[in-house]
Amino acid sequence: MSRIHLTIDELVLRGLDPAGRHAFVASLTRELETVLSNKEARAAWARPHRTPVLRLNRMSFEPGSAGAGKLAAQVARGIGKGLKP
């Protein structure tokens, strides 16, 4: 069984309501687990590598907890795409 170790040192989010932070973190965690457990993607990451900086494109954002959850899903998918070697 292989392992993936992902460290996010800093995530800059402008315009996120403090009440949406919990929804964002919960959704990001859930979506990253889904994205990173994809068997085809894991095969591409079979050897160790580092991605020192990953900048994602601008993303749409809707206010409130639901919007924070949708934003987190977009971020997780962007991370998954950016980690491919």
BAPAVEX-371136 format. One record per residue (C-alpha): x, y, z. Coordinates in steps of 0.5 Angstrom, whole numbers, plus 500, padded with zeros to 3 digits. Layout:
N
+-----+-----+-----+
|  xx |  yy |  zz |
+-----+-----+-----+
|   X |   Y |   Z |
...
+-----+-----+-----+
//
This chain:
85
+-----+-----+-----+
|  xx |  yy |  zz |
+-----+-----+-----+
| 500 | 500 | 500 |
| 503 | 507 | 498 |
| 502 | 513 | 502 |
| 501 | 520 | 500 |
| 504 | 526 | 505 |
| 501 | 533 | 503 |
| 503 | 539 | 507 |
| 499 | 545 | 506 |
| 504 | 551 | 509 |
| 499 | 557 | 507 |
| 493 | 557 | 504 |
| 491 | 564 | 502 |
| 483 | 566 | 501 |
| 481 | 573 | 500 |
| 473 | 574 | 502 |
| 472 | 568 | 506 |
| 467 | 569 | 511 |
| 469 | 567 | 518 |
| 463 | 562 | 519 |
| 465 | 559 | 513 |
| 472 | 557 | 515 |
| 469 | 550 | 518 |
| 465 | 548 | 512 |
| 471 | 550 | 508 |
| 476 | 545 | 512 |
| 471 | 540 | 512 |
| 470 | 540 | 505 |
| 477 | 541 | 503 |
| 479 | 535 | 507 |
| 473 | 530 | 504 |
| 475 | 532 | 497 |
| 482 | 531 | 498 |
| 481 | 524 | 500 |
| 477 | 523 | 494 |
| 482 | 526 | 489 |
| 488 | 523 | 492 |
| 485 | 516 | 493 |
| 484 | 516 | 485 |
| 488 | 509 | 483 |
| 490 | 512 | 476 |
| 492 | 518 | 479 |
| 496 | 514 | 485 |
| 500 | 510 | 479 |
| 502 | 517 | 476 |
| 505 | 519 | 483 |
| 509 | 512 | 484 |
| 515 | 516 | 485 |
| 517 | 521 | 490 |
| 517 | 528 | 488 |
| 516 | 535 | 491 |
| 511 | 541 | 488 |
| 514 | 547 | 492 |
| 509 | 552 | 490 |
| 502 | 551 | 487 |
| 498 | 557 | 485 |
| 491 | 555 | 483 |
| 487 | 560 | 478 |
| 482 | 564 | 480 |
| 476 | 561 | 482 |
| 468 | 563 | 483 |
| 466 | 564 | 490 |
| 459 | 564 | 493 |
| 458 | 567 | 500 |
| 456 | 562 | 506 |
| 458 | 555 | 508 |
| 455 | 552 | 502 |
| 459 | 557 | 498 |
| 465 | 555 | 502 |
| 464 | 548 | 501 |
| 464 | 549 | 493 |
| 470 | 553 | 493 |
| 474 | 547 | 497 |
| 472 | 542 | 492 |
| 475 | 547 | 487 |
| 481 | 548 | 491 |
| 482 | 540 | 492 |
| 481 | 538 | 485 |
| 486 | 544 | 483 |
| 491 | 541 | 488 |
| 490 | 534 | 485 |
| 491 | 537 | 478 |
| 497 | 541 | 480 |
| 501 | 535 | 484 |
| 501 | 530 | 477 |
| 509 | 529 | 476 |
+-----+-----+-----+
//
